[in-house]
Amino acid sequence: MQAKPAHHGKSASADHQIRQILSSVSDTNQAPPYTGRPDLKTLQTTLSSPISCRGIALHSGINVDLEMLPAKADTGIRFQRSDYPDSPSFPARYDRIIDTKLSTVVACENDPSLRVATIEHLMAALHALEIDNALIRVSGPELPVLDGSADAFAFLIRCAGTAVLEKPRRIIEILRNIRAEGDNGAFAELRPAQRGLSLAISLNFEAAAIGNQRYAMQLDPQRFLEEVSFCRTFVNRKDIEYLQSIGLARGGSLDNAVVVDGDNILNPAGLKIEREFARHKLLDAIGDLYCCGHRLKAGFIGHKSGHKINNELLHAVFSDRRNWRFEPEADVAPARNSRRTRVAA
């Protein structure tokens, strides 16, 4: 749930400036390692153990139960509605996204009534903490919003721990520049990169409390935890009033969103960090991009982008097989030691 971007065009230098930022991020080698296990980067992973929580859903305002369960290699990230006994699970994949207006909503291909909304923050945590396979069970049509960021989801994943599987990880390498464009100069782009996934975001909002912001980083577990995982969703006060008038945002509060009113932040404690708005949009992009089904070797650039353009970008990538390939697999010898890595929460 986010405020509306300013209705004036992109400045002539915005694209150039954010490309410069992304280039500087792509070239840096400062990202600290997340683990000493060399095979964690080349072999698939899952959770070491199940873990669960309960929380309020942002729009319905009901309490929902969330379970995250280990899954075997090549499962990917799948969702299942636990309030429908024996219902099938379905993949968190770009071509199963049925709505992007207020959040990213995924649904079962054969039964669209089996849907789960607001998946982007959990998907960002799974992506950043390098979990390739997991079954996510939820007792309602929406994930709990928790504190409006990915921080609680990352905490749960770290508590569950990471298990390394004896199957090579498949990474999608972007081979040429692909771009999706929206209204008022908004765009999102993926382009070839030398390594990993780097991201750069720029914002331009009418609300003076947000204004123009940029943020960029190379995706790395530690940097994600230290720089963006705790950055919250944000919304204009006037938009909350409208959403609640039509029966939505019933679970929204100052505990799970940054509320902006012109040049004021209504949350008593203010922002958690400078440029929290741009960092949160980058967090959303990390989650939305993981709906490609695999990790990416690419550079992402977004200007005034959101869930809709992010999803359209993935559709554009996979519309032409010349746009991408699976990165050639490394010659990885199966590790003989323990397959379980638990990271202290």
Sequence and secondary structure as in RCSB ss.txt:
>XXXX:A:sequence
MQAKPAHHGKSASADHQIRQILSSVSDTNQAPPYTGRPDLKTLQTTLSSPISCRGIALHSGINVDLEMLPAKADT
GIRFQRSDYPDSPSFPARYDRIIDTKLSTVVACENDPSLRVATIEHLMAALHALEIDNALIRVSGPELPVLDGSA
DAFAFLIRCAGTAVLEKPRRIIEILRNIRAEGDNGAFAELRPAQRGLSLAISLNFEAAAIGNQRYAMQLDPQRFL
EEVSFCRTFVNRKDIEYLQSIGLARGGSLDNAVVVDGDNILNPAGLKIEREFARHKLLDAIGDLYCCGHRLKAGF
IGHKSGHKINNELLHAVFSDRRNWRFEPEADVAPARNSRRTRVAA
>XXXX:A:secstr
    B SS   TTHHHHHHHHHHHHHH      S S GGGGTEEEEESS EEEEEEBTTT  EEEEEEE   TT 
 EEEEETTSTT   EE  GGGEEE SSS EEE SS TTSEEB  HHHHHHHHHTT  BEEEEESSSB B TTSSS
HHHHHHHHHH EEEEEEE  EEEE S EEEE GGG EEEEE  SSSEEEEEEEEBSSTTT EEEEEEE  HHHII
IIITT   EEEHHHHHHHHHTT  TT  TTTSEEEETTEE STT  SSTTHHHHHHHHHHHHHHGGGSSEEEEEE
EEES  HHHHHHHHHHHHT GGGEEE          S  EE    
